[in-house]
Amino acid sequence: MRNEMIGAVVRRAIEHPEFRRRLVEDPREALTAHGFVLEESDMAELEKIRAKLGNGDAGQQLVTIAGHYGLNPGM
């Protein structure tokens, strides 16, 4: 289930730049606003992903990360 939830968040971030921006700025608020309820272990994983997004093209980084969670974003 963990990979599915994180994958869903990553997919949403790829598809919606505004969500991606909000996720980087305030992850808990962004997730709550979009109906995601994550366990603390999932939040820790997202914090790792969030830290990676500051370096370069966030969209391309998310596509790479998506691959780690078995997603094919088609980008």
All heavy atoms as a GROMACS GRO file, in nm:
protein
  585
    1MET      N    1   0.082  -0.120   0.000
    1MET     CA    2   0.000   0.000   0.000
    1MET      C    3   0.086   0.126   0.000
    1MET      O    4   0.051   0.224  -0.061
    1MET     CB    5  -0.093  -0.005   0.122
    1MET     CG    6  -0.180   0.116   0.135
    1MET     SD    7  -0.312   0.107   0.014
    1MET     CE    8  -0.419   0.231   0.075
    2ARG      N    9   0.200   0.119   0.069
    2ARG     CA   10   0.285   0.237   0.079
    2ARG      C   11   0.325   0.290  -0.057
    2ARG      O   12   0.312   0.408  -0.086
    2ARG     CB   13   0.408   0.202   0.162
    2ARG     CG   14   0.505   0.317   0.173
    2ARG     CD   15   0.625   0.279   0.253
    2ARG     NE   16   0.710   0.395   0.268
    2ARG     CZ   17   0.826   0.392   0.327
    2ARG    NH1   18   0.870   0.280   0.378
    2ARG    NH2   19   0.898   0.500   0.335
    3ASN      N   20   0.376   0.202  -0.143
    3ASN     CA   21   0.418   0.246  -0.276
    3ASN      C   22   0.302   0.301  -0.356
    3ASN      O   23   0.319   0.394  -0.435
    3ASN     CB   24   0.485   0.132  -0.351
    3ASN     CG   25   0.626   0.108  -0.304
    3ASN    OD1   26   0.681   0.181  -0.222
    3ASN    ND2   27   0.686   0.002  -0.354
    4GLU      N   28   0.183   0.246  -0.338
    4GLU     CA   29   0.066   0.294  -0.411
    4GLU      C   30   0.031   0.437  -0.370
    4GLU      O   31   0.001   0.520  -0.455
    4GLU     CB   32  -0.053   0.203  -0.388
    4GLU     CG   33  -0.036   0.067  -0.452
    4GLU     CD   34  -0.149  -0.029  -0.416
    4GLU    OE1   35  -0.250   0.014  -0.358
    4GLU    OE2   36  -0.134  -0.148  -0.446
    5MET      N   37   0.035   0.465  -0.241
    5MET     CA   38   0.002   0.600  -0.194
    5MET      C   39   0.106   0.701  -0.239
    5MET      O   40   0.073   0.808  -0.288
    5MET     CB   41  -0.011   0.603  -0.040
    5MET     CG   42  -0.141   0.549   0.010
    5MET     SD   43  -0.282   0.644  -0.052
    5MET     CE   44  -0.274   0.784   0.057
    6ILE      N   45   0.232   0.667  -0.221
    6ILE     CA   46   0.338   0.758  -0.263
    6ILE      C   47   0.335   0.775  -0.415
    6ILE      O   48   0.350   0.885  -0.466
    6ILE     CB   49   0.476   0.710  -0.213
    6ILE    CG1   50   0.479   0.718  -0.060
    6ILE    CG2   51   0.588   0.793  -0.274
    6ILE    CD1   52   0.600   0.660   0.003
    7GLY      N   53   0.310   0.667  -0.485
    7GLY     CA   54   0.297   0.675  -0.630
    7GLY      C   55   0.184   0.767  -0.673
    7GLY      O   56   0.197   0.844  -0.767
    8ALA      N   57   0.072   0.761  -0.600
    8ALA     CA   58  -0.041   0.849  -0.632
    8ALA      C   59  -0.004   0.996  -0.609
    8ALA      O   60  -0.042   1.083  -0.689
    8ALA     CB   61  -0.162   0.811  -0.546
    9VAL      N   62   0.069   1.023  -0.503
    9VAL     CA   63   0.111   1.161  -0.477
    9VAL      C   64   0.208   1.207  -0.585
    9VAL      O   65   0.195   1.318  -0.637
    9VAL     CB   66   0.176   1.172  -0.336
    9VAL    CG1   67   0.239   1.309  -0.317
    9VAL    CG2   68   0.073   1.145  -0.228
   10VAL      N   69   0.304   1.122  -0.621
   10VAL     CA   70   0.400   1.159  -0.725
   10VAL      C   71   0.329   1.182  -0.858
   10VAL      O   72   0.356   1.280  -0.927
   10VAL     CB   73   0.510   1.050  -0.738
   10VAL    CG1   74   0.597   1.073  -0.861
   10VAL    CG2   75   0.596   1.045  -0.612
   11ARG      N   76   0.235   1.094  -0.891
   11ARG     CA   77   0.159   1.112  -1.016
   11ARG      C   78   0.084   1.245  -1.016
   11ARG      O   79   0.086   1.319  -1.114
   11ARG     CB   80   0.060   0.997  -1.036
   11ARG     CG   81  -0.025   1.018  -1.163
   11ARG     CD   82  -0.111   0.900  -1.191
   11ARG     NE   83  -0.020   0.796  -1.238
   11ARG     CZ   84  -0.043   0.667  -1.225
   11ARG    NH1   85  -0.152   0.623  -1.169
   11ARG    NH2   86   0.043   0.579  -1.271
   12ARG      N   87   0.018   1.277  -0.906
   12ARG     CA   88  -0.054   1.404  -0.895
   12ARG      C   89   0.042   1.521  -0.912
   12ARG      O   90   0.011   1.619  -0.979
   12ARG     CB   91  -0.126   1.411  -0.761
   12ARG     CG   92  -0.199   1.540  -0.731
   12ARG     CD   93  -0.336   1.553  -0.797
   12ARG     NE   94  -0.420   1.439  -0.777
   12ARG     CZ   95  -0.512   1.428  -0.680
   12ARG    NH1   96  -0.532   1.523  -0.595
   12ARG    NH2   97  -0.586   1.319  -0.673
   13ALA      N   98   0.161   1.511  -0.852
   13ALA     CA   99   0.259   1.619  -0.863
   13ALA      C  100   0.309   1.635  -1.007
   13ALA      O  101   0.334   1.746  -1.052
   13ALA     CB  102   0.377   1.592  -0.769
   14ILE      N  103   0.320   1.524  -1.079
   14ILE     CA  104   0.362   1.532  -1.220
   14ILE      C  105   0.254   1.599  -1.303
   14ILE      O  106   0.281   1.685  -1.386
   14ILE     CB  107   0.393   1.391  -1.275
   14ILE    CG1  108   0.520   1.336  -1.212
   14ILE    CG2  109   0.406   1.394  -1.428
   14ILE    CD1  110   0.545   1.189  -1.240
   15GLU      N  111   0.130   1.561  -1.279
   15GLU     CA  112   0.019   1.608  -1.362
   15GLU      C  113  -0.027   1.748  -1.327
   15GLU      O  114  -0.086   1.816  -1.412
   15GLU     CB  115  -0.098   1.511  -1.347
   15GLU     CG  116  -0.069   1.374  -1.403
   15GLU     CD  117  -0.175   1.270  -1.372
   15GLU    OE1  118  -0.267   1.300  -1.292
   15GLU    OE2  119  -0.166   1.159  -1.427
   16HIS      N  120  -0.001   1.794  -1.204
   16HIS     CA  121  -0.054   1.924  -1.159
   16HIS      C  122   0.059   2.009  -1.100
   16HIS      O  123   0.092   1.995  -0.982
   16HIS     CB  124  -0.164   1.903  -1.055
   16HIS     CG  125  -0.279   1.823  -1.107
   16HIS    ND1  126  -0.377   1.879  -1.185
   16HIS    CD2  127  -0.309   1.692  -1.095
   16HIS    CE1  128  -0.464   1.784  -1.218
   16HIS    NE2  129  -0.425   1.670  -1.165
   17PRO      N  130   0.116   2.098  -1.180
   17PRO     CA  131   0.227   2.182  -1.132
   17PRO      C  132   0.193   2.263  -1.006
   17PRO      O  133   0.279   2.282  -0.920
   17PRO     CB  134   0.258   2.274  -1.250
   17PRO     CG  135   0.207   2.200  -1.369
   17PRO     CD  136   0.088   2.122  -1.321
   18GLU      N  137   0.070   2.308  -0.992
   18GLU     CA  138   0.032   2.384  -0.873
   18GLU      C  139   0.040   2.295  -0.749
   18GLU      O  140   0.088   2.338  -0.644
   18GLU     CB  141  -0.108   2.443  -0.889
   18GLU     CG  142  -0.157   2.519  -0.767
   18GLU     CD  143  -0.072   2.641  -0.732
   18GLU    OE1  144   0.002   2.692  -0.818
   18GLU    OE2  145  -0.080   2.684  -0.615
   19PHE      N  146  -0.006   2.171  -0.759
   19PHE     CA  147   0.006   2.077  -0.648
   19PHE      C  148   0.153   2.052  -0.616
   19PHE      O  149   0.192   2.049  -0.500
   19PHE     CB  150  -0.065   1.946  -0.679
   19PHE     CG  151  -0.046   1.840  -0.574
   19PHE    CD1  152  -0.104   1.854  -0.449
   19PHE    CD2  153   0.030   1.729  -0.600
   19PHE    CE1  154  -0.086   1.757  -0.351
   19PHE    CE2  155   0.048   1.630  -0.504
   19PHE     CZ  156  -0.010   1.645  -0.379
   20ARG      N  157   0.235   2.038  -0.719
   20ARG     CA  158   0.378   2.015  -0.701
   20ARG      C  159   0.440   2.132  -0.624
   20ARG      O  160   0.515   2.112  -0.529
   20ARG     CB  161   0.446   1.998  -0.836
   20ARG     CG  162   0.595   1.979  -0.826
   20ARG     CD  163   0.659   1.943  -0.960
   20ARG     NE  164   0.634   2.038  -1.064
   20ARG     CZ  165   0.582   2.006  -1.184
   20ARG    NH1  166   0.548   1.882  -1.212
   20ARG    NH2  167   0.565   2.098  -1.274
   21ARG      N  168   0.406   2.254  -0.662
   21ARG     CA  169   0.459   2.372  -0.593
   21ARG      C  170   0.416   2.372  -0.446
   21ARG      O  171   0.498   2.393  -0.357
   21ARG     CB  172   0.411   2.500  -0.661
   21ARG     CG  173   0.467   2.628  -0.600
   21ARG     CD  174   0.402   2.752  -0.656
   21ARG     NE  175   0.260   2.759  -0.627
   21ARG     CZ  176   0.207   2.792  -0.509
   21ARG    NH1  177   0.284   2.818  -0.407
   21ARG    NH2  178   0.076   2.797  -0.492
   22ARG      N  179   0.288   2.347  -0.423
   22ARG     CA  180   0.238   2.345  -0.286
   22ARG      C  181   0.299   2.231  -0.205
   22ARG      O  182   0.323   2.245  -0.086
   22ARG     CB  183   0.086   2.334  -0.287
   22ARG     CG  184   0.019   2.461  -0.340
   22ARG     CD  185  -0.129   2.450  -0.350
   22ARG     NE  186  -0.188   2.430  -0.218
   22ARG     CZ  187  -0.312   2.387  -0.200
   22ARG    NH1  188  -0.388   2.359  -0.304
   22ARG    NH2  189  -0.360   2.372  -0.079
   23LEU      N  190   0.323   2.118  -0.269
   23LEU     CA  191   0.384   2.004  -0.202
   23LEU      C  192   0.524   2.037  -0.154
   23LEU      O  193   0.564   1.997  -0.045
   23LEU     CB  194   0.387   1.884  -0.298
   23LEU     CG  195   0.427   1.750  -0.241
   23LEU    CD1  196   0.330   1.706  -0.132
   23LEU    CD2  197   0.432   1.646  -0.351
   24VAL      N  198   0.598   2.112  -0.233
   24VAL     CA  199   0.734   2.152  -0.194
   24VAL      C  200   0.728   2.254  -0.081
   24VAL      O  201   0.805   2.247   0.013
   24VAL     CB  202   0.812   2.205  -0.316
   24VAL    CG1  203   0.943   2.269  -0.274
   24VAL    CG2  204   0.837   2.093  -0.416
   25GLU      N  205   0.635   2.349  -0.090
   25GLU     CA  206   0.627   2.455   0.010
   25GLU      C  207   0.573   2.407   0.144
   25GLU      O  208   0.626   2.442   0.249
   25GLU     CB  209   0.539   2.569  -0.042
   25GLU     CG  210   0.601   2.645  -0.155
   25GLU     CD  211   0.508   2.749  -0.214
   25GLU    OE1  212   0.394   2.765  -0.165
   25GLU    OE2  213   0.551   2.816  -0.309
   26ASP      N  214   0.463   2.332   0.142
   26ASP     CA  215   0.398   2.287   0.266
   26ASP      C  216   0.332   2.152   0.240
   26ASP      O  217   0.214   2.145   0.208
   26ASP     CB  218   0.295   2.390   0.312
   26ASP     CG  219   0.236   2.359   0.447
   26ASP    OD1  220   0.263   2.250   0.503
   26ASP    OD2  221   0.161   2.444   0.499
   27PRO      N  222   0.408   2.044   0.253
   27PRO     CA  223   0.357   1.913   0.213
   27PRO      C  224   0.231   1.868   0.287
   27PRO      O  225   0.139   1.817   0.225
   27PRO     CB  226   0.472   1.817   0.241
   27PRO     CG  227   0.580   1.895   0.303
   27PRO     CD  228   0.545   2.038   0.300
   28ARG      N  229   0.226   1.888   0.415
   28ARG     CA  230   0.108   1.842   0.491
   28ARG      C  231  -0.018   1.914   0.445
   28ARG      O  232  -0.122   1.852   0.426
   28ARG     CB  233   0.129   1.858   0.640
   28ARG     CG  234   0.232   1.761   0.694
   28ARG     CD  235   0.233   1.755   0.844
   28ARG     NE  236   0.344   1.675   0.893
   28ARG     CZ  237   0.339   1.543   0.909
   28ARG    NH1  238   0.228   1.478   0.881
   28ARG    NH2  239   0.443   1.477   0.953
   29GLU      N  240  -0.008   2.043   0.424
   29GLU     CA  241  -0.126   2.120   0.380
   29GLU      C  242  -0.166   2.079   0.240
   29GLU      O  243  -0.285   2.061   0.211
   29GLU     CB  244  -0.095   2.270   0.387
   29GLU     CG  245  -0.215   2.359   0.363
   29GLU     CD  246  -0.246   2.379   0.215
   29GLU    OE1  247  -0.152   2.384   0.134
   29GLU    OE2  248  -0.366   2.389   0.182
   30ALA      N  249  -0.069   2.062   0.152
   30ALA     CA  250  -0.099   2.023   0.013
   30ALA      C  251  -0.166   1.886   0.008
   30ALA      O  252  -0.264   1.867  -0.063
   30ALA     CB  253   0.029   2.023  -0.070
   31LEU      N  254  -0.114   1.793   0.086
   31LEU     CA  255  -0.171   1.658   0.088
   31LEU      C  256  -0.312   1.658   0.143
   31LEU      O  257  -0.402   1.595   0.087
   31LEU     CB  258  -0.082   1.564   0.169
   31LEU     CG  259   0.056   1.538   0.107
   31LEU    CD1  260   0.146   1.469   0.208
   31LEU    CD2  261   0.043   1.456  -0.020
   32THR      N  262  -0.334   1.731   0.252
   32THR     CA  263  -0.466   1.739   0.312
   32THR      C  264  -0.566   1.802   0.215
   32THR      O  265  -0.678   1.753   0.199
   32THR     CB  266  -0.460   1.820   0.443
   32THR    OG1  267  -0.371   1.755   0.532
   32THR    CG2  268  -0.597   1.831   0.507
   33ALA      N  269  -0.524   1.909   0.149
   33ALA     CA  270  -0.612   1.978   0.055
   33ALA      C  271  -0.654   1.889  -0.062
   33ALA      O  272  -0.761   1.907  -0.119
   33ALA     CB  273  -0.544   2.105   0.002
   34HIS      N  274  -0.570   1.791  -0.096
   34HIS     CA  275  -0.600   1.701  -0.207
   34HIS      C  276  -0.652   1.566  -0.162
   34HIS      O  277  -0.662   1.473  -0.241
   34HIS     CB  278  -0.476   1.684  -0.295
   34HIS     CG  279  -0.453   1.802  -0.385
   34HIS    ND1  280  -0.487   1.802  -0.517
   34HIS    CD2  281  -0.400   1.924  -0.360
   34HIS    CE1  282  -0.456   1.919  -0.570
   34HIS    NE2  283  -0.403   1.994  -0.477
   35GLY      N  284  -0.684   1.556  -0.033
   35GLY     CA  285  -0.748   1.436   0.018
   35GLY      C  286  -0.656   1.319   0.049
   35GLY      O  287  -0.702   1.207   0.069
   36PHE      N  288  -0.526   1.343   0.053
   36PHE     CA  289  -0.433   1.237   0.086
   36PHE      C  290  -0.416   1.230   0.238
   36PHE      O  291  -0.397   1.331   0.304
   36PHE     CB  292  -0.295   1.263   0.023
   36PHE     CG  293  -0.292   1.246  -0.125
   36PHE    CD1  294  -0.287   1.356  -0.209
   36PHE    CD2  295  -0.293   1.120  -0.182
   36PHE    CE1  296  -0.283   1.341  -0.346
   36PHE    CE2  297  -0.289   1.103  -0.320
   36PHE     CZ  298  -0.284   1.214  -0.402
   37VAL      N  299  -0.421   1.109   0.291
   37VAL     CA  300  -0.394   1.085   0.432
   37VAL      C  301  -0.282   0.981   0.436
   37VAL      O  302  -0.304   0.865   0.401
   37VAL     CB  303  -0.519   1.034   0.506
   37VAL    CG1  304  -0.487   1.006   0.650
   37VAL    CG2  305  -0.634   1.132   0.491
   38LEU      N  306  -0.165   1.024   0.479
   38LEU     CA  307  -0.049   0.936   0.478
   38LEU      C  308  -0.001   0.907   0.619
   38LEU      O  309  -0.013   0.990   0.707
   38LEU     CB  310   0.065   1.001   0.399
   38LEU     CG  311   0.059   0.986   0.247
   38LEU    CD1  312  -0.050   1.072   0.189
   38LEU    CD2  313   0.191   1.020   0.186
   39GLU      N  314   0.055   0.789   0.634
   39GLU     CA  315   0.117   0.751   0.760
   39GLU      C  316   0.250   0.823   0.772
   39GLU      O  317   0.306   0.871   0.674
   39GLU     CB  318   0.138   0.599   0.763
   39GLU     CG  319   0.009   0.520   0.759
   39GLU     CD  320   0.032   0.370   0.755
   39GLU    OE1  321   0.148   0.326   0.769
   39GLU    OE2  322  -0.067   0.299   0.738
   40GLU      N  323   0.304   0.825   0.893
   40GLU     CA  324   0.430   0.895   0.916
   40GLU      C  325   0.544   0.838   0.831
   40GLU      O  326   0.629   0.913   0.784
   40GLU     CB  327   0.466   0.892   1.065
   40GLU     CG  328   0.383   0.989   1.147
   40GLU     CD  329   0.389   1.132   1.098
   40GLU    OE1  330   0.499   1.185   1.070
   40GLU    OE2  331   0.280   1.193   1.085
   41SER      N  332   0.546   0.707   0.810
   41SER     CA  333   0.652   0.648   0.728
   41SER      C  334   0.642   0.698   0.583
   41SER      O  335   0.743   0.722   0.517
   41SER     CB  336   0.647   0.496   0.732
   41SER     OG  337   0.522   0.448   0.684
   42ASP      N  338   0.518   0.715   0.535
   42ASP     CA  339   0.498   0.769   0.400
   42ASP      C  340   0.540   0.916   0.394
   42ASP      O  341   0.600   0.960   0.296
   42ASP     CB  342   0.352   0.756   0.358
   42ASP     CG  343   0.308   0.612   0.342
   42ASP    OD1  344   0.395   0.526   0.318
   42ASP    OD2  345   0.187   0.586   0.356
   43MET      N  346   0.508   0.990   0.500
   43MET     CA  347   0.549   1.131   0.504
   43MET      C  348   0.701   1.142   0.502
   43MET      O  349   0.756   1.230   0.435
   43MET     CB  350   0.493   1.201   0.628
   43MET     CG  351   0.346   1.234   0.619
   43MET     SD  352   0.303   1.343   0.480
   43MET     CE  353   0.398   1.490   0.518
   44ALA      N  354   0.770   1.054   0.573
   44ALA     CA  355   0.916   1.055   0.573
   44ALA      C  356   0.970   1.029   0.433
   44ALA      O  357   1.066   1.094   0.389
   44ALA     CB  358   0.969   0.952   0.672
   45GLU      N  359   0.908   0.936   0.362
   45GLU     CA  360   0.949   0.906   0.225
   45GLU      C  361   0.926   1.027   0.135
   45GLU      O  362   1.010   1.062   0.052
   45GLU     CB  363   0.872   0.785   0.172
   45GLU     CG  364   0.918   0.737   0.037
   45GLU     CD  365   1.055   0.671   0.039
   45GLU    OE1  366   1.104   0.632   0.146
   45GLU    OE2  367   1.114   0.660  -0.070
   46LEU      N  368   0.813   1.094   0.153
   46LEU     CA  369   0.784   1.213   0.072
   46LEU      C  370   0.881   1.327   0.105
   46LEU      O  371   0.915   1.406   0.018
   46LEU     CB  372   0.640   1.258   0.092
   46LEU     CG  373   0.537   1.175   0.018
   46LEU    CD1  374   0.397   1.222   0.050
   46LEU    CD2  375   0.561   1.180  -0.132
   47GLU      N  376   0.923   1.336   0.229
   47GLU     CA  377   1.022   1.438   0.265
   47GLU      C  378   1.153   1.414   0.190
   47GLU      O  379   1.218   1.509   0.147
   47GLU     CB  380   1.046   1.439   0.416
   47GLU     CG  381   0.937   1.510   0.494
   47GLU     CD  382   0.923   1.657   0.459
   47GLU    OE1  383   1.024   1.725   0.431
   47GLU    OE2  384   0.809   1.706   0.461
   48LYS      N  385   1.191   1.288   0.174
   48LYS     CA  386   1.311   1.256   0.096
   48LYS      C  387   1.294   1.300  -0.049
   48LYS      O  388   1.384   1.358  -0.110
   48LYS     CB  389   1.340   1.106   0.101
   48LYS     CG  390   1.385   1.055   0.235
   48LYS     CD  391   1.404   0.905   0.229
   48LYS     CE  392   1.424   0.845   0.365
   48LYS     NZ  393   1.430   0.699   0.361
   49ILE      N  394   1.177   1.272  -0.104
   49ILE     CA  395   1.148   1.312  -0.243
   49ILE      C  396   1.148   1.464  -0.254
   49ILE      O  397   1.204   1.520  -0.346
   49ILE     CB  398   1.014   1.252  -0.289
   49ILE    CG1  399   1.024   1.100  -0.298
   49ILE    CG2  400   0.969   1.313  -0.422
   49ILE    CD1  401   0.892   1.029  -0.319
   50ARG      N  402   1.084   1.528  -0.159
   50ARG     CA  403   1.075   1.675  -0.157
   50ARG      C  404   1.214   1.738  -0.158
   50ARG      O  405   1.238   1.836  -0.229
   50ARG     CB  406   0.997   1.718  -0.034
   50ARG     CG  407   0.980   1.864  -0.020
   50ARG     CD  408   0.896   1.892   0.105
   50ARG     NE  409   0.894   2.031   0.134
   50ARG     CZ  410   0.926   2.084   0.250
   50ARG    NH1  411   0.958   2.006   0.352
   50ARG    NH2  412   0.922   2.213   0.269
   51ALA      N  413   1.306   1.681  -0.082
   51ALA     CA  414   1.442   1.734  -0.076
   51ALA      C  415   1.511   1.725  -0.211
   51ALA      O  416   1.591   1.812  -0.247
   51ALA     CB  417   1.522   1.660   0.030
   52LYS      N  418   1.479   1.624  -0.290
   52LYS     CA  419   1.540   1.606  -0.422
   52LYS      C  420   1.487   1.705  -0.524
   52LYS      O  421   1.552   1.732  -0.625
   52LYS     CB  422   1.515   1.464  -0.473
   52LYS     CG  423   1.584   1.358  -0.393
   52LYS     CD  424   1.547   1.221  -0.447
   52LYS     CE  425   1.607   1.111  -0.361
   52LYS     NZ  426   1.566   0.978  -0.409
   53LEU      N  427   1.368   1.759  -0.503
   53LEU     CA  428   1.304   1.842  -0.604
   53LEU      C  429   1.363   1.981  -0.616
   53LEU      O  430   1.335   2.051  -0.712
   53LEU     CB  431   1.154   1.854  -0.577
   53LEU     CG  432   1.076   1.724  -0.592
   53LEU    CD1  433   0.929   1.749  -0.564
   53LEU    CD2  434   1.094   1.664  -0.729
   54GLY      N  435   1.446   2.020  -0.524
   54GLY     CA  436   1.505   2.153  -0.531
   54GLY      C  437   1.620   2.164  -0.628
   54GLY      O  438   1.667   2.273  -0.657
   55ASN      N  439   1.667   2.053  -0.679
   55ASN     CA  440   1.786   2.052  -0.764
   55ASN      C  441   1.751   2.027  -0.910
   55ASN      O  442   1.743   1.913  -0.953
   55ASN     CB  443   1.883   1.943  -0.716
   55ASN     CG  444   1.917   1.957  -0.570
   55ASN    OD1  445   1.934   2.068  -0.522
   55ASN    ND2  446   1.927   1.847  -0.499
   56GLY      N  447   1.727   2.132  -0.986
   56GLY     CA  448   1.703   2.116  -1.129
   56GLY      C  449   1.556   2.110  -1.168
   56GLY      O  450   1.471   2.166  -1.103
   57ASP      N  451   1.528   2.038  -1.275
   57ASP     CA  452   1.395   2.028  -1.334
   57ASP      C  453   1.309   1.933  -1.250
   57ASP      O  454   1.322   1.811  -1.258
   57ASP     CB  455   1.408   1.978  -1.477
   57ASP     CG  456   1.274   1.963  -1.547
   57ASP    OD1  457   1.170   2.000  -1.489
   57ASP    OD2  458   1.274   1.914  -1.662
   58ALA      N  459   1.218   1.989  -1.171
   58ALA     CA  460   1.134   1.909  -1.081
   58ALA      C  461   1.047   1.811  -1.158
   58ALA      O  462   1.028   1.698  -1.116
   58ALA     CB  463   1.047   2.001  -0.995
   59GLY      N  464   0.994   1.853  -1.272
   59GLY     CA  465   0.909   1.764  -1.351
   59GLY      C  466   0.983   1.640  -1.395
   59GLY      O  467   0.934   1.528  -1.382
   60GLN      N  468   1.103   1.658  -1.446
   60GLN     CA  469   1.183   1.543  -1.492
   60GLN      C  470   1.225   1.457  -1.373
   60GLN      O  471   1.226   1.335  -1.381
   60GLN     CB  472   1.306   1.589  -1.570
   60GLN     CG  473   1.387   1.474  -1.626
   60GLN     CD  474   1.305   1.383  -1.717
   60GLN    OE1  475   1.232   1.429  -1.803
   60GLN    NE2  476   1.315   1.253  -1.696
   61GLN      N  477   1.257   1.520  -1.261
   61GLN     CA  478   1.294   1.443  -1.141
   61GLN      C  479   1.176   1.358  -1.095
   61GLN      O  480   1.194   1.244  -1.054
   61GLN     CB  481   1.339   1.537  -1.030
   61GLN     CG  482   1.474   1.599  -1.058
   61GLN     CD  483   1.511   1.705  -0.957
   61GLN    OE1  484   1.427   1.756  -0.884
   61GLN    NE2  485   1.638   1.739  -0.954
   62LEU      N  486   1.056   1.413  -1.103
   62LEU     CA  487   0.938   1.337  -1.063
   62LEU      C  488   0.914   1.218  -1.155
   62LEU      O  489   0.872   1.112  -1.110
   62LEU     CB  490   0.814   1.427  -1.059
   62LEU     CG  491   0.804   1.517  -0.937
   62LEU    CD1  492   0.695   1.621  -0.957
   62LEU    CD2  493   0.779   1.436  -0.811
   63VAL      N  494   0.940   1.235  -1.283
   63VAL     CA  495   0.926   1.124  -1.376
   63VAL      C  496   1.023   1.012  -1.339
   63VAL      O  497   0.987   0.894  -1.338
   63VAL     CB  498   0.948   1.171  -1.522
   63VAL    CG1  499   0.959   1.053  -1.617
   63VAL    CG2  500   0.835   1.264  -1.564
   64THR      N  501   1.145   1.049  -1.304
   64THR     CA  502   1.245   0.951  -1.262
   64THR      C  503   1.200   0.882  -1.134
   64THR      O  504   1.206   0.759  -1.122
   64THR     CB  505   1.381   1.018  -1.241
   64THR    OG1  506   1.422   1.078  -1.364
   64THR    CG2  507   1.486   0.919  -1.195
   65ILE      N  508   1.154   0.959  -1.038
   65ILE     CA  509   1.106   0.904  -0.911
   65ILE      C  510   0.986   0.813  -0.935
   65ILE      O  511   0.974   0.707  -0.874
   65ILE     CB  512   1.072   1.018  -0.813
   65ILE    CG1  513   1.200   1.089  -0.769
   65ILE    CG2  514   0.996   0.964  -0.692
   65ILE    CD1  515   1.177   1.222  -0.701
   66ALA      N  516   0.898   0.852  -1.025
   66ALA     CA  517   0.780   0.772  -1.055
   66ALA      C  518   0.820   0.632  -1.099
   66ALA      O  519   0.756   0.533  -1.063
   66ALA     CB  520   0.696   0.840  -1.163
   67GLY      N  521   0.926   0.623  -1.177
   67GLY     CA  522   0.975   0.493  -1.221
   67GLY      C  523   1.014   0.402  -1.106
   67GLY      O  524   0.993   0.280  -1.111
   68HIS      N  525   1.065   0.462  -0.999
   68HIS     CA  526   1.102   0.384  -0.881
   68HIS      C  527   0.979   0.326  -0.811
   68HIS      O  528   0.991   0.230  -0.736
   68HIS     CB  529   1.181   0.469  -0.782
   68HIS     CG  530   1.313   0.513  -0.833
   68HIS    ND1  531   1.415   0.425  -0.864
   68HIS    CD2  532   1.361   0.637  -0.861
   68HIS    CE1  533   1.519   0.493  -0.908
   68HIS    NE2  534   1.489   0.621  -0.908
   69TYR      N  535   0.863   0.385  -0.834
   69TYR     CA  536   0.740   0.339  -0.771
   69TYR      C  537   0.651   0.264  -0.870
   69TYR      O  538   0.533   0.243  -0.846
   69TYR     CB  539   0.666   0.457  -0.708
   69TYR     CG  540   0.738   0.507  -0.586
   69TYR    CD1  541   0.825   0.613  -0.596
   69TYR    CD2  542   0.724   0.444  -0.463
   69TYR    CE1  543   0.896   0.657  -0.486
   69TYR    CE2  544   0.794   0.487  -0.353
   69TYR     CZ  545   0.879   0.594  -0.364
   69TYR     OH  546   0.951   0.636  -0.255
   70GLY      N  547   0.709   0.227  -0.983
   70GLY     CA  548   0.636   0.145  -1.079
   70GLY      C  549   0.535   0.220  -1.163
   70GLY      O  550   0.448   0.160  -1.224
   71LEU      N  551   0.547   0.352  -1.168
   71LEU     CA  552   0.455   0.432  -1.249
   71LEU      C  553   0.516   0.460  -1.385
   71LEU      O  554   0.637   0.475  -1.398
   71LEU     CB  555   0.427   0.566  -1.180
   71LEU     CG  556   0.365   0.561  -1.043
   71LEU    CD1  557   0.356   0.701  -0.987
   71LEU    CD2  558   0.228   0.500  -1.049
   72ASN      N  559   0.432   0.470  -1.486
   72ASN     CA  560   0.474   0.512  -1.618
   72ASN      C  561   0.395   0.636  -1.651
   72ASN      O  562   0.284   0.627  -1.706
   72ASN     CB  563   0.449   0.401  -1.720
   72ASN     CG  564   0.498   0.440  -1.857
   72ASN    OD1  565   0.558   0.546  -1.877
   72ASN    ND2  566   0.472   0.354  -1.954
   73PRO      N  567   0.448   0.754  -1.617
   73PRO     CA  568   0.373   0.877  -1.637
   73PRO      C  569   0.353   0.916  -1.782
   73PRO      O  570   0.280   1.009  -1.810
   73PRO     CB  571   0.453   0.981  -1.560
   73PRO     CG  572   0.590   0.927  -1.555
   73PRO     CD  573   0.577   0.776  -1.557
   74GLY      N  574   0.419   0.849  -1.874
   74GLY     CA  575   0.401   0.879  -2.015
   74GLY      C  576   0.456   1.012  -2.058
   74GLY      O  577   0.407   1.074  -2.148
   75MET      N  578   0.559   1.057  -1.991
   75MET     CA  579   0.618   1.186  -2.025
   75MET      C  580   0.744   1.165  -2.103
   75MET      O  581   0.812   1.072  -2.096
   75MET     CB  582   0.648   1.266  -1.900
   75MET     CG  583   0.520   1.300  -1.825
   75MET     SD  584   0.554   1.402  -1.682
   75MET     CE  585   0.528   1.562  -1.755
   0.00000   0.00000   0.00000
